[in-house]
Amino acid sequence: MIKAYAVKKPKGRLERIEYDPGALGPDQVEIDIIACGLCHSDLSMVNNEWGNSVYPLVPGHEVVGKIAQRGANVKHLKVGDTVGLGWFSGSCMTCNQCMSGNHNLCPNGEQTIVGRHGGFADKVRCKAEWATLLPAGLDVKKAGPLFCGGITVFNPIVQCDVRPTHRVGVIGIGGLGHLALQFLNKWGCEVTAFTSSDAKRAEAMQMGAHHVVNSRDPSQLKKIAGSLDFILSAVAVDLDWDAYLAALAPKGRLHTVGVIPSPIPVPPFSLIGNQLSLSGSPLGSPATIRTMLEFCARHRIGPVVETFPMSRVNEALAHLEAGKARYRIVLENDWG
């Protein structure tokens, strides 16, 4: 039996449950959970904001733990290995996307907390291709947020061919943005942080920004017009998109990883004149996750976290919902 915290209705409190996961599949592994990050997507699923929540729902998709069991077909992992698990927990392994290495784009992909139980538990299962070995040098108890927040902002650096010579902007210095600043600085870019809070200026510089722009000050936005090669938006709110497009240099790209509530209104001439691009991306493939983890270990990159025992999961969710998290929350397994 697996012990877990589940919510039984939208916006409900999480309660302790036990469930029988059945026989371990031949291509699956079972992970003894050490810690699990708490992501805003967990809150969205708890509240059924996206309309795909199935109750009872066990959230949690930023898992770090040790392999407890492996299926008969799993050869590359062994019992006792320390691994991480993110948003995806399975892919078909036969479609064109999987066969080309883009498992994260598999049309039949399985998601860790959609229609199945996630990591706010003592154990969790997944297809073995999505259990990624943790390299030496990473803090096991802090690494969980890399498997969602981290890969969400690292993947576009790879997919969009961001180069060390590029001038790059990051919108939103929060759970995603604070990791993007670290990645881009060590990637070699000249990094500009956009924030609506002057209180975050010093922290943004410490995390890797070379410049900080107050996004509520039109004069500051005008000063950087036409200067950035790539802008990564890590916020989930509607913005003055024209102002950010104006900040792009010719052939620049505005890329969003935040789930913005409204369509982005972009007149074609805003893109055509300077050959600008507007794009978005999901989390990355297993190979990109491995690259990110190695990059983090090499450059000592990691999330800034607050920790709660898993038994205080409702308190941690309230802390996140109130906007008080600085910058990611990790739940430590205290099932005993």
Number of C-alpha atoms within 10 A of each C-alpha: 11 13 16 25 26 23 21 16 16 17 14 12 15 23 15 13 15 12 10 8 12 7 8 15 16 13 16 23 28 22 28 23 25 21 30 34 32 29 23 16 19 20 18 17 24 27 16 16 13 10 9 10 19 19 18 19 25 29 29 29 30 28 36 32 29 23 24 18 18 23 17 12 12 17 10 9 19 14 13 13 16 23 23 28 33 32 24 26 25 23 24 15 17 11 15 13 16 18 12 10 15 18 26 24 18 20 13 13 16 19 19 24 23 19 15 18 27 30 32 31 29 22 23 27 26 24 22 23 22 24 29 21 20 21 17 12 13 17 13 18 20 23 26 34 32 29 26 26 28 28 27 22 30 24 21 21 18 14 11 14 11 19 16 14 11 19 21 26 30 27 25 23 25 20 23 29 26 30 26 31 28 23 24 26 18 17 17 14 21 19 25 25 29 28 21 15 13 14 9 17 19 11 13 24 17 13 20 22 26 15 14 20 23 17 21 13 10 11 11 13 17 13 11 16 15 16 17 25 21 28 25 25 27 25 20 14 12 13 15 11 13 13 14 22 24 21 23 25 19 18 15 25 23 21 19 21 21 20 14 15 9 10 7 13 9 12 9 9 10 14 18 12 10 16 13 21 17 14 12 14 16 17 23 28 21 21 14 19 25 17 16 22 26 18 17 21 17 14 14 14 21 21 21 18 19 15 17 19 15 22 20 13 20 15 14 22 20 13 14 19 13 9 10 11 19 15 19 25 26 26 27 22 22 15 12 4
